[in-house]
Amino acid sequence: MRPDRVLLGWAELRCTGPDPVRLLTVLSDRGIPFWDAAPPEDFCVTLRAPLRQFRRIERIAAAEGFETVVSAKRGLPAVLSVLRRRWLPAVLLALAAFLILWSEARIWNIRIEGTERVPDGLLRQALAECGVDIGSRWVGMSQDAVRNGVILRLPDIRWMTVTMEGSSARVIVRERRPRQDPVPEREYADVVTDRAGLVAAVYPLRGTAEVGPGDAVLPGETLIGGYATGRFGVQGPVRAIGYADLRTWIDLTAAAPAEASEKRGTGESRTVFALIFGDKRINFYKGSSICPPGCDKINKVRRLELPGVFTLPIALERTEFVSRGLVPVRAEERGEELSAALLAALDDRLGDTGKLVAAEWSSWEEDGWLFVTLSAECRERVGVTVPLTEAGLAAVYEKIPKTEE
Amino acid sequence: MNMKQSVAGRVAARFDLPAEAASAAPRITISGGDRVLVEGHRGLLEYGEDRIAAAGAGGSRILIKGDALRLRTMRGRELVVTGRLWSVELE
């Protein structure tokens, strides 16, 4: 549809009379524009014409013996006419548009991504000190100033960026990580084990393997020596690179009182609501929102937003106070909790490079305490780079075969 | 009227002008096989889905035949017809 027709509005007319084709010619002769005239049927023709020509068409059609009916009115004037009759939706529409325009330049929601060690609360506080806070204007905000300010306040952050999505600030953070290998790249070094176990396989990528499959090793023992060997023996010191797979046996024990009580939900709860407008709130309840003793408080905030497009400064907060009481815990449940804690501790120790091969469990009670022991056989990948000491380096040079001159 | 048109036609021919510039001869423009623009017609005579006829100057008749024909716009001496065109005849 042409924009001028939408702006000026148009009407769909149905004219019924003796000779519809003649009516079309008459309208055309009188200079009245019309379009999309359908082929006449049963002495009736439908056509579309500008809204402002409607009365004129009606008069001409009446003079030709036609009866004119408006089937529909479209375009901006028709919409405005409907809005004049129904003012409440119009006011709400205008209010929503105003709120969107007003709130677009402000931050109503802050989403943080990429934090592992730095608490979100600390980061939000640092952001607020740098001007990124709920209700603050983001127009004219300097990315560099915010980044530098936050990094100065929180040294554990290596890099960050703030991007605006409507009125939502998306903060992406990269934290500083400790160096994996403190040994300089050019320094001669051995690869040693930090665990005790039985060697399953050694993978020397550079240097010379000093242990083989089946050998038992203790923490600190050298797996790959920092020297290269060739056809004629030791050639010289190198920086050893590689790792070894060890079979390790780990015993972990956990203890807890055999008879204990635990806080659990009693089934009673109370829910209250509050409306948050910007940084102000309207409570729909009496009294305080401080959690009474023996209760847990669970907050859920729902924002009025279209994610990625706009966020209005209006949110509904639902707070649930859940009553909790002391409930005795059975010994079996206690044992299961301890087992789960032991497995979590083992998983933490093995990390990404180790795996559990077999596990044996034992439990017993003693002096009112419940003990659970996990005896695990694991397979771990080990290899820590340790620089060669002066003595070690001298020992390597000692091994190099002397040539007689 | 006929004489006036005839004189205008002769003048146009003498000066090598387009005929429609000097006379009331209708001009028909076909675009892409689905749209016809008729300028200088003298009124609509027939309107159906398979044929539309308009009067031309000097009692001539412009007949458009096709399928799903539609009078897209009509204003003054101009009309635009769209649809699947089979033929445009000048009788």
Interface residues (C-beta under 8 A of the other chain):
Chain A: P20 V21 R22 L24 T25 L27 S28 D29 G31 I32 P33 F34 W35 D36 A37 A38 P39 P40
Chain B: G43 L44 L45 E46 Y47 G48 E49 L69 R70 L71 R72 T73 M74 R75 G76 R77 L79
